[in-house]
Amino acid sequence: MPRKTAVIVTHRMGCTKIADRIVVVETGRIAELGIHEELYQQSGCYKQYWDVQAADYVER
């Protein structure tokens, strides 16, 4: 069975959890590369973006 690749470009961080590989691009350059768990633990820009969006889903 042939393998298939899909490229998803999104600003919705929740979509990234289904990805096998996440590429974070800032100002035209790759800033971070990995999977959700790795990138979140690195406390870089991916985590910042994730936390900002996650705050919108937390009950207040």
CHARMM-style PDB file with segment names, atoms N, HN, CA, C and O in Angstrom:
ATOM      1  N   MET     1       0.855  -1.180   0.000  1.00  0.00      PROA
ATOM      2  CA  MET     1       0.000   0.000   0.000  1.00  0.00      PROA
ATOM      3  C   MET     1       0.903   1.245   0.000  1.00  0.00      PROA
ATOM      4  O   MET     1       1.801   1.348   0.836  1.00  0.00      PROA
ATOM      5  N   PRO     2       0.681   2.169  -0.906  1.00  0.00      PROA
ATOM      6  CA  PRO     2       1.522   3.373  -0.966  1.00  0.00      PROA
ATOM      7  C   PRO     2       1.253   4.297   0.221  1.00  0.00      PROA
ATOM      8  O   PRO     2       0.121   4.444   0.682  1.00  0.00      PROA
ATOM      9  N   ARG     3       2.331   4.910   0.695  1.00  0.00      PROA
ATOM     10  HN  ARG     3       3.250   4.791   0.320  1.00  0.00      PROA
ATOM     11  CA  ARG     3       2.208   5.897   1.771  1.00  0.00      PROA
ATOM     12  C   ARG     3       1.795   7.224   1.163  1.00  0.00      PROA
ATOM     13  O   ARG     3       2.141   7.528   0.021  1.00  0.00      PROA
ATOM     14  N   LYS     4       1.066   7.999   1.915  1.00  0.00      PROA
ATOM     15  HN  LYS     4       0.784   7.752   2.842  1.00  0.00      PROA
ATOM     16  CA  LYS     4       0.612   9.297   1.439  1.00  0.00      PROA
ATOM     17  C   LYS     4       1.056  10.374   2.418  1.00  0.00      PROA
ATOM     18  O   LYS     4       1.199  10.132   3.616  1.00  0.00      PROA
ATOM     19  N   THR     5       1.267  11.550   1.885  1.00  0.00      PROA
ATOM     20  HN  THR     5       1.151  11.746   0.911  1.00  0.00      PROA
ATOM     21  CA  THR     5       1.675  12.694   2.693  1.00  0.00      PROA
ATOM     22  C   THR     5       0.672  13.813   2.491  1.00  0.00      PROA
ATOM     23  O   THR     5       0.237  14.083   1.372  1.00  0.00      PROA
ATOM     24  N   ALA     6       0.315  14.450   3.570  1.00  0.00      PROA
ATOM     25  HN  ALA     6       0.668  14.231   4.480  1.00  0.00      PROA
ATOM     26  CA  ALA     6      -0.549  15.631   3.509  1.00  0.00      PROA
ATOM     27  C   ALA     6       0.152  16.758   4.257  1.00  0.00      PROA
ATOM     28  O   ALA     6       0.733  16.544   5.320  1.00  0.00      PROA
ATOM     29  N   VAL     7       0.091  17.941   3.698  1.00  0.00      PROA
ATOM     30  HN  VAL     7      -0.382  18.115   2.834  1.00  0.00      PROA
ATOM     31  CA  VAL     7       0.644  19.123   4.351  1.00  0.00      PROA
ATOM     32  C   VAL     7      -0.529  19.986   4.777  1.00  0.00      PROA
ATOM     33  O   VAL     7      -1.357  20.383   3.957  1.00  0.00      PROA
ATOM     34  N   ILE     8      -0.588  20.269   6.062  1.00  0.00      PROA
ATOM     35  HN  ILE     8       0.085  19.946   6.728  1.00  0.00      PROA
ATOM     36  CA  ILE     8      -1.667  21.089   6.614  1.00  0.00      PROA
ATOM     37  C   ILE     8      -1.054  22.379   7.123  1.00  0.00      PROA
ATOM     38  O   ILE     8      -0.153  22.357   7.962  1.00  0.00      PROA
ATOM     39  N   VAL     9      -1.531  23.486   6.627  1.00  0.00      PROA
ATOM     40  HN  VAL     9      -2.263  23.504   5.945  1.00  0.00      PROA
ATOM     41  CA  VAL     9      -1.079  24.790   7.100  1.00  0.00      PROA
ATOM     42  C   VAL     9      -2.219  25.353   7.941  1.00  0.00      PROA
ATOM     43  O   VAL     9      -3.332  25.534   7.446  1.00  0.00      PROA
ATOM     44  N   THR    10      -1.942  25.628   9.207  1.00  0.00      PROA
ATOM     45  HN  THR    10      -1.038  25.481   9.609  1.00  0.00      PROA
ATOM     46  CA  THR    10      -3.013  26.051  10.098  1.00  0.00      PROA
ATOM     47  C   THR    10      -2.502  26.999  11.175  1.00  0.00      PROA
ATOM     48  O   THR    10      -1.330  26.980  11.550  1.00  0.00      PROA
ATOM     49  N   HSD    11      -3.410  27.815  11.650  1.00  0.00      PROA
ATOM     50  HN  HSD    11      -4.362  27.830  11.345  1.00  0.00      PROA
ATOM     51  CA  HSD    11      -3.135  28.642  12.824  1.00  0.00      PROA
ATOM     52  C   HSD    11      -3.836  28.060  14.042  1.00  0.00      PROA
ATOM     53  O   HSD    11      -3.667  28.556  15.156  1.00  0.00      PROA
ATOM     54  N   ARG    12      -4.627  27.005  13.831  1.00  0.00      PROA
ATOM     55  HN  ARG    12      -4.765  26.603  12.926  1.00  0.00      PROA
ATOM     56  CA  ARG    12      -5.336  26.356  14.932  1.00  0.00      PROA
ATOM     57  C   ARG    12      -4.458  25.259  15.504  1.00  0.00      PROA
ATOM     58  O   ARG    12      -4.256  24.216  14.883  1.00  0.00      PROA
ATOM     59  N   MET    13      -3.952  25.507  16.674  1.00  0.00      PROA
ATOM     60  HN  MET    13      -4.117  26.355  17.178  1.00  0.00      PROA
ATOM     61  CA  MET    13      -2.976  24.613  17.269  1.00  0.00      PROA
ATOM     62  C   MET    13      -3.542  23.228  17.566  1.00  0.00      PROA
ATOM     63  O   MET    13      -2.793  22.251  17.571  1.00  0.00      PROA
ATOM     64  N   GLY    14      -4.839  23.123  17.812  1.00  0.00      PROA
ATOM     65  HN  GLY    14      -5.448  23.916  17.808  1.00  0.00      PROA
ATOM     66  CA  GLY    14      -5.444  21.823  18.081  1.00  0.00      PROA
ATOM     67  C   GLY    14      -5.268  20.846  16.937  1.00  0.00      PROA
ATOM     68  O   GLY    14      -5.224  19.636  17.157  1.00  0.00      PROA
ATOM     69  N   CYS    15      -5.169  21.347  15.729  1.00  0.00      PROA
ATOM     70  HN  CYS    15      -5.205  22.330  15.550  1.00  0.00      PROA
ATOM     71  CA  CYS    15      -4.972  20.490  14.552  1.00  0.00      PROA
ATOM     72  C   CYS    15      -3.603  19.828  14.556  1.00  0.00      PROA
ATOM     73  O   CYS    15      -3.413  18.806  13.895  1.00  0.00      PROA
ATOM     74  N   THR    16      -2.656  20.383  15.279  1.00  0.00      PROA
ATOM     75  HN  THR    16      -2.810  21.212  15.816  1.00  0.00      PROA
ATOM     76  CA  THR    16      -1.293  19.861  15.235  1.00  0.00      PROA
ATOM     77  C   THR    16      -1.141  18.541  15.980  1.00  0.00      PROA
ATOM     78  O   THR    16      -0.184  17.807  15.732  1.00  0.00      PROA
ATOM     79  N   LYS    17      -2.059  18.224  16.885  1.00  0.00      PROA
ATOM     80  HN  LYS    17      -2.836  18.820  17.087  1.00  0.00      PROA
ATOM     81  CA  LYS    17      -1.919  16.997  17.676  1.00  0.00      PROA
ATOM     82  C   LYS    17      -2.041  15.735  16.828  1.00  0.00      PROA
ATOM     83  O   LYS    17      -1.565  14.679  17.243  1.00  0.00      PROA
ATOM     84  N   ILE    18      -2.665  15.814  15.653  1.00  0.00      PROA
ATOM     85  HN  ILE    18      -3.052  16.672  15.316  1.00  0.00      PROA
ATOM     86  CA  ILE    18      -2.817  14.633  14.798  1.00  0.00      PROA
ATOM     87  C   ILE    18      -1.634  14.458  13.853  1.00  0.00      PROA
ATOM     88  O   ILE    18      -1.558  13.459  13.138  1.00  0.00      PROA
ATOM     89  N   ALA    19      -0.725  15.405  13.844  1.00  0.00      PROA
ATOM     90  HN  ALA    19      -0.787  16.216  14.425  1.00  0.00      PROA
ATOM     91  CA  ALA    19       0.391  15.384  12.891  1.00  0.00      PROA
ATOM     92  C   ALA    19       1.513  14.454  13.355  1.00  0.00      PROA
ATOM     93  O   ALA    19       1.795  14.349  14.548  1.00  0.00      PROA
ATOM     94  N   ASP    20       2.141  13.786  12.399  1.00  0.00      PROA
ATOM     95  HN  ASP    20       1.911  13.871  11.430  1.00  0.00      PROA
ATOM     96  CA  ASP    20       3.315  12.970  12.689  1.00  0.00      PROA
ATOM     97  C   ASP    20       4.548  13.847  12.880  1.00  0.00      PROA
ATOM     98  O   ASP    20       5.489  13.469  13.578  1.00  0.00      PROA
ATOM     99  N   ARG    21       4.534  15.007  12.260  1.00  0.00      PROA
ATOM    100  HN  ARG    21       3.770  15.314  11.692  1.00  0.00      PROA
ATOM    101  CA  ARG    21       5.652  15.951  12.377  1.00  0.00      PROA
ATOM    102  C   ARG    21       5.079  17.361  12.287  1.00  0.00      PROA
ATOM    103  O   ARG    21       4.240  17.649  11.434  1.00  0.00      PROA
ATOM    104  N   ILE    22       5.539  18.227  13.171  1.00  0.00      PROA
ATOM    105  HN  ILE    22       6.221  17.993  13.865  1.00  0.00      PROA
ATOM    106  CA  ILE    22       5.087  19.618  13.197  1.00  0.00      PROA
ATOM    107  C   ILE    22       6.275  20.500  12.850  1.00  0.00      PROA
ATOM    108  O   ILE    22       7.363  20.351  13.407  1.00  0.00      PROA
ATOM    109  N   VAL    23       6.050  21.413  11.930  1.00  0.00      PROA
ATOM    110  HN  VAL    23       5.167  21.534  11.478  1.00  0.00      PROA
ATOM    111  CA  VAL    23       7.077  22.377  11.559  1.00  0.00      PROA
ATOM    112  C   VAL    23       6.525  23.755  11.906  1.00  0.00      PROA
ATOM    113  O   VAL    23       5.518  24.181  11.341  1.00  0.00      PROA
ATOM    114  N   VAL    24       7.177  24.451  12.827  1.00  0.00      PROA
ATOM    115  HN  VAL    24       7.995  24.105  13.286  1.00  0.00      PROA
ATOM    116  CA  VAL    24       6.763  25.792  13.222  1.00  0.00      PROA
ATOM    117  C   VAL    24       7.607  26.776  12.421  1.00  0.00      PROA
ATOM    118  O   VAL    24       8.836  26.758  12.493  1.00  0.00      PROA
ATOM    119  N   VAL    25       6.935  27.635  11.656  1.00  0.00      PROA
ATOM    120  HN  VAL    25       5.937  27.650  11.598  1.00  0.00      PROA
ATOM    121  CA  VAL    25       7.631  28.606  10.817  1.00  0.00      PROA
ATOM    122  C   VAL    25       7.376  30.001  11.372  1.00  0.00      PROA
ATOM    123  O   VAL    25       6.231  30.396  11.594  1.00  0.00      PROA
ATOM    124  N   GLU    26       8.450  30.733  11.591  1.00  0.00      PROA
ATOM    125  HN  GLU    26       9.379  30.412  11.410  1.00  0.00      PROA
ATOM    126  CA  GLU    26       8.366  32.131  12.028  1.00  0.00      PROA
ATOM    127  C   GLU    26       9.230  32.966  11.102  1.00  0.00      PROA
ATOM    128  O   GLU    26      10.375  32.618  10.815  1.00  0.00      PROA
ATOM    129  N   THR    27       8.683  34.039  10.653  1.00  0.00      PROA
ATOM    130  HN  THR    27       7.752  34.322  10.886  1.00  0.00      PROA
ATOM    131  CA  THR    27       9.370  34.977   9.750  1.00  0.00      PROA
ATOM    132  C   THR    27      10.099  34.265   8.611  1.00  0.00      PROA
ATOM    133  O   THR    27      11.232  34.601   8.266  1.00  0.00      PROA
ATOM    134  N   GLY    28       9.409  33.265   8.033  1.00  0.00      PROA
ATOM    135  HN  GLY    28       8.489  32.993   8.313  1.00  0.00      PROA
ATOM    136  CA  GLY    28       9.935  32.577   6.862  1.00  0.00      PROA
ATOM    137  C   GLY    28      10.990  31.528   7.131  1.00  0.00      PROA
ATOM    138  O   GLY    28      11.576  30.995   6.188  1.00  0.00      PROA
ATOM    139  N   ARG    29      11.250  31.216   8.385  1.00  0.00      PROA
ATOM    140  HN  ARG    29      10.774  31.649   9.151  1.00  0.00      PROA
ATOM    141  CA  ARG    29      12.267  30.212   8.733  1.00  0.00      PROA
ATOM    142  C   ARG    29      11.680  29.166   9.675  1.00  0.00      PROA
ATOM    143  O   ARG    29      10.744  29.442  10.426  1.00  0.00      PROA
ATOM    144  N   ILE    30      12.240  27.973   9.624  1.00  0.00      PROA
ATOM    145  HN  ILE    30      13.000  27.748   9.014  1.00  0.00      PROA
ATOM    146  CA  ILE    30      11.817  26.925  10.544  1.00  0.00      PROA
ATOM    147  C   ILE    30      12.336  27.266  11.936  1.00  0.00      PROA
ATOM    148  O   ILE    30      13.543  27.343  12.164  1.00  0.00      PROA
ATOM    149  N   ALA    31      11.401  27.467  12.862  1.00  0.00      PROA
ATOM    150  HN  ALA    31      10.421  27.404  12.676  1.00  0.00      PROA
ATOM    151  CA  ALA    31      11.765  27.806  14.241  1.00  0.00      PROA
ATOM    152  C   ALA    31      11.855  26.551  15.107  1.00  0.00      PROA
ATOM    153  O   ALA    31      12.725  26.450  15.972  1.00  0.00      PROA
ATOM    154  N   GLU    32      10.955  25.597  14.873  1.00  0.00      PROA
ATOM    155  HN  GLU    32      10.249  25.679  14.171  1.00  0.00      PROA
ATOM    156  CA  GLU    32      10.929  24.371  15.669  1.00  0.00      PROA
ATOM    157  C   GLU    32      10.399  23.236  14.800  1.00  0.00      PROA
ATOM    158  O   GLU    32       9.650  23.460  13.850  1.00  0.00      PROA
ATOM    159  N   LEU    33      10.803  22.009  15.144  1.00  0.00      PROA
ATOM    160  HN  LEU    33      11.412  21.826  15.916  1.00  0.00      PROA
ATOM    161  CA  LEU    33      10.411  20.824  14.392  1.00  0.00      PROA
ATOM    162  C   LEU    33      10.297  19.665  15.362  1.00  0.00      PROA
ATOM    163  O   LEU    33      11.209  19.426  16.153  1.00  0.00      PROA
ATOM    164  N   GLY    34       9.184  18.939  15.310  1.00  0.00      PROA
ATOM    165  HN  GLY    34       8.443  19.133  14.667  1.00  0.00      PROA
ATOM    166  CA  GLY    34       9.024  17.792  16.194  1.00  0.00      PROA
ATOM    167  C   GLY    34       7.574  17.363  16.283  1.00  0.00      PROA
ATOM    168  O   GLY    34       6.767  17.670  15.405  1.00  0.00      PROA
ATOM    169  N   ILE    35       7.247  16.642  17.366  1.00  0.00      PROA
ATOM    170  HN  ILE    35       7.903  16.393  18.079  1.00  0.00      PROA
ATOM    171  CA  ILE    35       5.870  16.255  17.643  1.00  0.00      PROA
ATOM    172  C   ILE    35       5.356  17.101  18.803  1.00  0.00      PROA
ATOM    173  O   ILE    35       6.129  17.761  19.498  1.00  0.00      PROA
ATOM    174  N   HSD    36       4.045  17.071  18.998  1.00  0.00      PROA
ATOM    175  HN  HSD    36       3.418  16.535  18.434  1.00  0.00      PROA
ATOM    176  CA  HSD    36       3.417  17.934  20.003  1.00  0.00      PROA
ATOM    177  C   HSD    36       4.096  17.826  21.366  1.00  0.00      PROA
ATOM    178  O   HSD    36       4.475  18.840  21.952  1.00  0.00      PROA
ATOM    179  N   GLU    37       4.249  16.611  21.870  1.00  0.00      PROA
ATOM    180  HN  GLU    37       3.941  15.787  21.394  1.00  0.00      PROA
ATOM    181  CA  GLU    37       4.784  16.429  23.218  1.00  0.00      PROA
ATOM    182  C   GLU    37       6.188  17.013  23.352  1.00  0.00      PROA
ATOM    183  O   GLU    37       6.499  17.667  24.348  1.00  0.00      PROA
ATOM    184  N   GLU    38       7.034  16.778  22.349  1.00  0.00      PROA
ATOM    185  HN  GLU    38       6.781  16.247  21.541  1.00  0.00      PROA
ATOM    186  CA  GLU    38       8.398  17.308  22.392  1.00  0.00      PROA
ATOM    187  C   GLU    38       8.406  18.833  22.356  1.00  0.00      PROA
ATOM    188  O   GLU    38       9.080  19.480  23.158  1.00  0.00      PROA
ATOM    189  N   LEU    39       7.656  19.390  21.427  1.00  0.00      PROA
ATOM    190  HN  LEU    39       7.109  18.864  20.776  1.00  0.00      PROA
ATOM    191  CA  LEU    39       7.654  20.841  21.262  1.00  0.00      PROA
ATOM    192  C   LEU    39       7.060  21.533  22.477  1.00  0.00      PROA
ATOM    193  O   LEU    39       7.536  22.593  22.883  1.00  0.00      PROA
ATOM    194  N   TYR    40       6.029  20.946  23.058  1.00  0.00      PROA
ATOM    195  HN  TYR    40       5.642  20.085  22.728  1.00  0.00      PROA
ATOM    196  CA  TYR    40       5.413  21.561  24.233  1.00  0.00      PROA
ATOM    197  C   TYR    40       6.385  21.570  25.410  1.00  0.00      PROA
ATOM    198  O   TYR    40       6.434  22.540  26.165  1.00  0.00      PROA
ATOM    199  N   GLN    41       7.150  20.508  25.569  1.00  0.00      PROA
ATOM    200  HN  GLN    41       7.110  19.720  24.956  1.00  0.00      PROA
ATOM    201  CA  GLN    41       8.097  20.428  26.683  1.00  0.00      PROA
ATOM    202  C   GLN    41       9.290  21.358  26.500  1.00  0.00      PROA
ATOM    203  O   GLN    41       9.930  21.727  27.485  1.00  0.00      PROA
ATOM    204  N   GLN    42       9.604  21.743  25.269  1.00  0.00      PROA
ATOM    205  HN  GLN    42       9.084  21.443  24.470  1.00  0.00      PROA
ATOM    206  CA  GLN    42      10.747  22.615  25.018  1.00  0.00      PROA
ATOM    207  C   GLN    42      10.499  24.059  25.458  1.00  0.00      PROA
ATOM    208  O   GLN    42      11.438  24.848  25.561  1.00  0.00      PROA
ATOM    209  N   SER    43       9.254  24.399  25.712  1.00  0.00      PROA
ATOM    210  HN  SER    43       8.491  23.758  25.628  1.00  0.00      PROA
ATOM    211  CA  SER    43       8.890  25.743  26.166  1.00  0.00      PROA
ATOM    212  C   SER    43       9.329  26.848  25.202  1.00  0.00      PROA
ATOM    213  O   SER    43       9.726  27.932  25.630  1.00  0.00      PROA
ATOM    214  N   GLY    44       9.254  26.568  23.909  1.00  0.00      PROA
ATOM    215  HN  GLY    44       8.931  25.688  23.561  1.00  0.00      PROA
ATOM    216  CA  GLY    44       9.592  27.563  22.897  1.00  0.00      PROA
ATOM    217  C   GLY    44       8.347  28.250  22.361  1.00  0.00      PROA
ATOM    218  O   GLY    44       7.342  28.365  23.062  1.00  0.00      PROA
ATOM    219  N   CYS    45       8.416  28.700  21.135  1.00  0.00      PROA
ATOM    220  HN  CYS    45       9.233  28.607  20.565  1.00  0.00      PROA
ATOM    221  CA  CYS    45       7.302  29.437  20.544  1.00  0.00      PROA
ATOM    222  C   CYS    45       6.068  28.554  20.349  1.00  0.00      PROA
ATOM    223  O   CYS    45       4.943  29.040  20.467  1.00  0.00      PROA
ATOM    224  N   TYR    46       6.263  27.257  20.051  1.00  0.00      PROA
ATOM    225  HN  TYR    46       7.177  26.863  19.956  1.00  0.00      PROA
ATOM    226  CA  TYR    46       5.123  26.350  19.902  1.00  0.00      PROA
ATOM    227  C   TYR    46       4.306  26.333  21.184  1.00  0.00      PROA
ATOM    228  O   TYR    46       3.084  26.465  21.133  1.00  0.00      PROA
ATOM    229  N   LYS    47       4.949  26.173  22.324  1.00  0.00      PROA
ATOM    230  HN  LYS    47       5.943  26.065  22.365  1.00  0.00      PROA
ATOM    231  CA  LYS    47       4.248  26.139  23.615  1.00  0.00      PROA
ATOM    232  C   LYS    47       3.517  27.457  23.861  1.00  0.00      PROA
ATOM    233  O   LYS    47       2.388  27.463  24.350  1.00  0.00      PROA
ATOM    234  N   GLN    48       4.153  28.558  23.526  1.00  0.00      PROA
ATOM    235  HN  GLN    48       5.071  28.554  23.129  1.00  0.00      PROA
ATOM    236  CA  GLN    48       3.508  29.860  23.704  1.00  0.00      PROA
ATOM    237  C   GLN    48       2.232  29.952  22.873  1.00  0.00      PROA
ATOM    238  O   GLN    48       1.194  30.385  23.373  1.00  0.00      PROA
ATOM    239  N   TYR    49       2.305  29.548  21.614  1.00  0.00      PROA
ATOM    240  HN  TYR    49       3.148  29.196  21.207  1.00  0.00      PROA
ATOM    241  CA  TYR    49       1.128  29.589  20.741  1.00  0.00      PROA
ATOM    242  C   TYR    49       0.042  28.657  21.273  1.00  0.00      PROA
ATOM    243  O   TYR    49      -1.136  29.014  21.299  1.00  0.00      PROA
ATOM    244  N   TRP    50       0.450  27.452  21.698  1.00  0.00      PROA
ATOM    245  HN  TRP    50       1.407  27.162  21.677  1.00  0.00      PROA
ATOM    246  CA  TRP    50      -0.507  26.467  22.216  1.00  0.00      PROA
ATOM    247  C   TRP    50      -1.221  27.031  23.445  1.00  0.00      PROA
ATOM    248  O   TRP    50      -2.448  26.971  23.531  1.00  0.00      PROA
ATOM    249  N   ASP    51      -0.465  27.573  24.385  1.00  0.00      PROA
ATOM    250  HN  ASP    51       0.531  27.622  24.314  1.00  0.00      PROA
ATOM    251  CA  ASP    51      -1.050  28.079  25.627  1.00  0.00      PROA
ATOM    252  C   ASP    51      -1.998  29.251  25.387  1.00  0.00      PROA
ATOM    253  O   ASP    51      -3.024  29.361  26.058  1.00  0.00      PROA
ATOM    254  N   VAL    52      -1.671  30.115  24.449  1.00  0.00      PROA
ATOM    255  HN  VAL    52      -0.837  30.025  23.904  1.00  0.00      PROA
ATOM    256  CA  VAL    52      -2.545  31.253  24.133  1.00  0.00      PROA
ATOM    257  C   VAL    52      -3.891  30.751  23.624  1.00  0.00      PROA
ATOM    258  O   VAL    52      -4.941  31.228  24.053  1.00  0.00      PROA
ATOM    259  N   GLN    53      -3.855  29.786  22.707  1.00  0.00      PROA
ATOM    260  HN  GLN    53      -3.002  29.398  22.358  1.00  0.00      PROA
ATOM    261  CA  GLN    53      -5.124  29.276  22.173  1.00  0.00      PROA
ATOM    262  C   GLN    53      -5.859  28.421  23.188  1.00  0.00      PROA
ATOM    263  O   GLN    53      -7.087  28.467  23.256  1.00  0.00      PROA
ATOM    264  N   ALA    54      -5.137  27.645  23.976  1.00  0.00      PROA
ATOM    265  HN  ALA    54      -4.139  27.607  23.921  1.00  0.00      PROA
ATOM    266  CA  ALA    54      -5.775  26.775  24.974  1.00  0.00      PROA
ATOM    267  C   ALA    54      -6.524  27.605  26.006  1.00  0.00      PROA
ATOM    268  O   ALA    54      -7.548  27.162  26.526  1.00  0.00      PROA
ATOM    269  N   ALA    55      -6.035  28.788  26.307  1.00  0.00      PROA
ATOM    270  HN  ALA    55      -5.204  29.147  25.884  1.00  0.00      PROA
ATOM    271  CA  ALA    55      -6.687  29.655  27.291  1.00  0.00      PROA
ATOM    272  C   ALA    55      -8.109  30.003  26.864  1.00  0.00      PROA
ATOM    273  O   ALA    55      -8.964  30.254  27.714  1.00  0.00      PROA
ATOM    274  N   ASP    56      -8.370  30.020  25.568  1.00  0.00      PROA
ATOM    275  HN  ASP    56      -7.676  29.816  24.878  1.00  0.00      PROA
ATOM    276  CA  ASP    56      -9.708  30.326  25.073  1.00  0.00      PROA
ATOM    277  C   ASP    56     -10.701  29.196  25.332  1.00  0.00      PROA
ATOM    278  O   ASP    56     -11.912  29.410  25.278  1.00  0.00      PROA
ATOM    279  N   TYR    57     -10.194  27.992  25.615  1.00  0.00      PROA
ATOM    280  HN  TYR    57      -9.211  27.819  25.660  1.00  0.00      PROA
ATOM    281  CA  TYR    57     -11.059  26.829  25.818  1.00  0.00      PROA
ATOM    282  C   TYR    57     -11.224  26.445  27.281  1.00  0.00      PROA
ATOM    283  O   TYR    57     -12.002  25.549  27.609  1.00  0.00      PROA
ATOM    284  N   VAL    58     -10.494  27.120  28.158  1.00  0.00      PROA
ATOM    285  HN  VAL    58      -9.862  27.848  27.891  1.00  0.00      PROA
ATOM    286  CA  VAL    58     -10.587  26.829  29.584  1.00  0.00      PROA
ATOM    287  C   VAL    58     -11.771  27.584  30.158  1.00  0.00      PROA
ATOM    288  O   VAL    58     -11.988  28.757  29.853  1.00  0.00      PROA
ATOM    289  N   GLU    59     -12.533  26.894  30.994  1.00  0.00      PROA
ATOM    290  HN  GLU    59     -12.357  25.941  31.241  1.00  0.00      PROA
ATOM    291  CA  GLU    59     -13.669  27.566  31.630  1.00  0.00      PROA
ATOM    292  C   GLU    59     -13.176  28.679  32.530  1.00  0.00      PROA
ATOM    293  O   GLU    59     -12.196  28.524  33.258  1.00  0.00      PROA
ATOM    294  N   ARG    60     -13.858  29.785  32.469  1.00  0.00      PROA
ATOM    295  HN  ARG    60     -14.655  29.911  31.877  1.00  0.00      PROA
ATOM    296  CA  ARG    60     -13.479  30.923  33.308  1.00  0.00      PROA
ATOM    297  C   ARG    60     -14.488  31.128  34.394  1.00  0.00      PROA
ATOM    298  OT1 ARG    60     -14.344  32.042  35.206  1.00  0.00      PROA
TER     299      ARG     60
END
